Amino acid sequence: MNFDISSLPAGSHIHFIGIGGISMSGLAQIMLKKGFKVSGSDRTKSNITDKLQSLGATVYFEHKRENVSEADVIVYTAAVHSDNPEFDAAQKSGAILLSRAEFLGAIMKLYKNAVGISGTHGKTTTTAMLTHALIAAHFDPTVSIGGELDIIGGNIKTGSSEYFVTEACEYTNSFLEFFPTVAVITNIDEDHMDFFANIDEIIESFRKFALLTKGKGFVVACGSDENVKKALDGTGLEIKFYGIGDGFEYCAKNLNYESGYPAFEVWHNDSFMTSLRLRVPGEHNVLNALAVLAVCDNWNVDISLAKNGIESFYGAKRRFEKKGEFCGALIIDDYAHHPAEIQATLKAAKPFVKNRLWCVFQPHTYSRTKMLWDEFCESFDNVDELIITNIYAAREKFDGVTRPEKLAEEIAKRGVKARFIGTFDEIESVIKSEIKEGDTLFTMGAGDIVNVADDLFKQ
């Protein structure tokens, strides 16, 4: 739906079904800042709903038809189904009914410069890094991010400039509802195979996303990713490729690791731009930084100020987040839930591991675990102690086949000390009895496995 927010009368009422979600709450905050009346519903009370109420939103903790009776616009998440009483009432009320992606796309149209940061991996970190760069350069952007970021005090920033920054997720092709003037593509990999049929379908989805910039902007893309190049081949778009080494418009040279963190020079074609010393580890973050600098350079951001912002970035919540220590062991939590992300994170961890490397992994969704089974089995070869716990189902139900116990068994056959432990209490008990000073422990996954890291740190 090509909906125009600017056509709404001042003070119009917007209702969000599922307002407590990380993305929906951010959209609600933007609308509050713009002077709209905002309400919403969610199942449970949280810090997010508390904040929304403090900002003036009305929040209901039960889904009822009457909650939407006075709303002019009703926004719903992908988790809302037709049997939801508010959704059903909205369909029959004559109010404007929009998905979260459609509404976010409508918000993007309000800004002269709107960047959608896409990719199978690295969206949140790249969005966060760009936020740091723009704030350092005094651009005052509006930002919607899929994680919490200390510099903006959460997942949303409502700025006063013409610049809008958001993550753009390919799942269910939701990012095709967006209106970017800049499309960033960090990488393209197999994921969300409960929706996409194969990698070719995923590549085509990203191709369509890039084409949204045609005639009004440009694309920033990782030139060393073969699937990204396939997606952009023959599009005729203005493309800024980046990568490590020669052959890219924006490239990193003389890369080395100081105290475990990357330091490198950034070149634009044959001209030296700047040098960077990151506070986040791994080669993947070198690529993320290059994407950010490419956007900044083409938005005429002062590169010396952008550099300061990037170098001040020490990570978003749940992205290589150092929680503290337990019994002399370093505890790190990470959102990685795809084999490529797991491998990149564990590779980046190498300089920090003094003794044994532990990993407690919570697989995310049955479909992803099943479709990428072999890749998951190959992701933990360098881990000394691996614990696999129950699969976080999210939107799915048990398929009757995919079992985490079997995944642990298959990984163990590769010579990794892997075991399945079903409950967090049991996992914490094992860690307490076996972990040693100098060990490094990762809790890893997109579900609630972070609770293990938090419990250990508290103790």
Salt bridges, closest charged atoms under 4 A:
ASP50 OD1 - LYS45 NZ 2.85
GLU62 OE1 - LYS64 NZ 3.82
GLU86 OE1 - HIS15 NE2 2.91
GLU86 OE2 - HIS63 ND1 3.67
ASP88 OD2 - ARG65 NH1 2.61
ASP88 OD2 - LYS92 NZ 3.28
ASP140 OD1 - LYS157 NZ 2.37
ASP150 OD1 - LYS317 NZ 3.58
GLU170 OE2 - HIS192 NE2 3.91
ASP189 OD2 - HIS121 NE2 3.22
ASP191 OD2 - HIS192 NE2 3.95
ASP191 OD1 - ARG368 NE 2.64
ASP194 OD2 - ARG395 NE 3.26
GLU226 OE2 - LYS229 NZ 3.03
GLU238 OE2 - LYS240 NZ 2.90
ASP246 OD1 - LYS253 NZ 3.14
GLU249 OE2 - HIS268 NE2 2.97
GLU258 OE1 - ARG277 NE 2.69
ASP297 OD2 - HIS268 ND1 3.94
GLU311 OE2 - LYS307 NZ 3.12
GLU321 OE2 - LYS317 NZ 3.92
GLU321 OE2 - LYS323 NZ 3.73
ASP333 OD2 - ARG318 NE 2.51
GLU341 OE2 - HIS121 ND1 2.82
GLU341 OE1 - HIS337 ND1 3.52
ASP381 OD2 - ARG414 NH2 2.72
GLU385 OE2 - ARG356 NH1 3.47
GLU385 OE2 - LYS417 NZ 3.05
GLU385 OE1 - ARG419 NH2 3.23
GLU410 OE2 - LYS406 NZ 3.49
GLU410 OE2 - LYS413 NZ 3.40
GLU434 OE1 - ARG419 NH2 2.67
ASP439 OD2 - ARG356 NH2 2.83
ASP454 OD1 - LYS323 NZ 2.92
